[in-house]
Amino acid sequence: MSYEFIKATPESQGVSSAVIEGVIEEFGKLDFMKGLIILRHGKMICDCFWSPFEKDVPQALWSLSKSFTSCAVGLAQQEGLLTIDTPLVDFFPEYRFCVADEKMFKVTLRDLLTMRSGHKQCAFAFARADSAGDWVRGFLSSPLEYEPGTRFVYNSLATYMLSAVIRRQSGLNVREYLMPRLFEPLSITPGPWDSCPAGTNYGGFGLHLTTMDIAKFAQLMLQKGKWQGVQLLPEDYLEEAVKPHADNSMNEHPDWKCGYGFQFWRSRHGFRGDGACGQYALMLPEADMAVAINSSMSDMGRILDILWEKLLPELKSASLEENDSAQAHLEKVCRSLKISPAEDSLEFRKNDCSFVFNPNAAGIEKGSLVFDGKMCTLTLKTPHGDEKIHAGFGHFQKSTIQIQDFRPHPVGACARWKDENTLEISVMHLDGTFRDTWEIFFKENTAEFRWQTKCSLFRPLLGPLALKSFSQA
């Protein structure tokens, strides 16, 4: 059976609609919010999305994926498949020969969970350097700077190794392992969980879920792993998982120096799972509140600042008097949220054109640009075939493209003329955080292509594109 949260007015749960609207207004100033769900006392008091993002499209969680991998470890320990104090190498005895640092034999799953593997920095460079694309070998053969279990160093490959252990012990990838144990009971149909060359889920990132899915997970964590009367996750493991086991006080932002558990962060208030560019599952036990957020921004800490400053001080323990007008206005605001497309007040229009590129790392051979009323279409011939970016002047148009990425993505794009010779096409990935800008500068009998990107973690970047030839209709 599917599960839906009971909707309630903010006032009935001890917070005014005006306060919620104020939080949304502050979030709207950021670059960019995508989805927000607030639960209080298990009821949904806010559910909103910023167009062109869609509530039913699973989003890239980045490192919020780590918290799900941690839950898989807790379940596997409960089922007798592992113990978190077992040395990592014991799960991969065939790799003992490649261990170059004796300290690696001391690394336990607990050390991986708490980001205290002994590495000086994230070990991904060693995984990528493996000649056969064997990330397990890349990790186990890497050097360690510190004694395992002594120093916090954020390390996504440590979480990958937890994922690899789950696969080794259960015969299932983390996503499949969690399907009957976590996702299905929560009525979650997860999107993909991206994998390494050997097909093992990344573990530390790569999972795609909707904002509503995150909200369910956050509420489950708030309820100590119990869902509709059934204990889905081991309560004793979760109790340990959210304690501050590792000292991360060397970090700068106050919410990143409160301690680190088993792939969960302690915060100034409560605890959380989080992912790059603002993917959040926030659990606030003292307020009996859970918050789920998807966003695409560089300053993800500002999201927490707003919640701590604007929302938490206004929470009341008792219900407030209902306010029909404020509730109606909040509902109207939530229904009308959108990311404003680039303004196109200029009326410059060029003729359709086509072009051939010099050889480039992305393998883009040629393309065309066609204008059609209030939109334009940039077509590029890539190794994946002809890919089209539809962009609206003053509005977003949707397409599906891959270009330099690992797989295709739905995108929303808008266009504007910066001046009479410069066309700018802004492209937002609707299932993740990537944001690109194409700039085409028209000269006499030719053009220049300029490409910029934001929020492009773990992504191959598009190199310079030089034109071999250009023709205009």
Secondary structure, DSSP 4 states (H G I P E B T S, - for coil): ----PPB--TGGGTS-HHHHHHHHHHHHTSS-EEEEEEEETTEEEEEEE-BTS-TTS-EE-GGGHHHHHHHHHHHHHHTTS--TTSBGGGG-GGGGGG--SGGGGG-BHHHHHTT-SS-SS-THHHHHH-TT--HHHHHHTS--SS-TTS-----HHHHHHHHHHHHHHHSS-HHHHHIIIIITTTT-----B-B-TTS-B-SSS-BEE-HHHHHHHHHHHHTTTEETTEE-S-HHHHHHHTS--B--TTSSSGGGSS-B-SS-EE-SSSEEEEETTTEEEEEEGGGTEEEEEEE--S-THHHHHHIIIIIGGG--SSPPPP-HHHHHHHHHHHHT-BPPPPP------PPPEEEEEPP-TT---EEEEEEETTEEEEEEEETTEEEEEEEEESS-EEEEE-TTSSS-EEEEEEEEEEETTEEEEEEEETTSS-EEEEEEEEETTEEEEEEEEES-TT-PPP----EEEEEE-
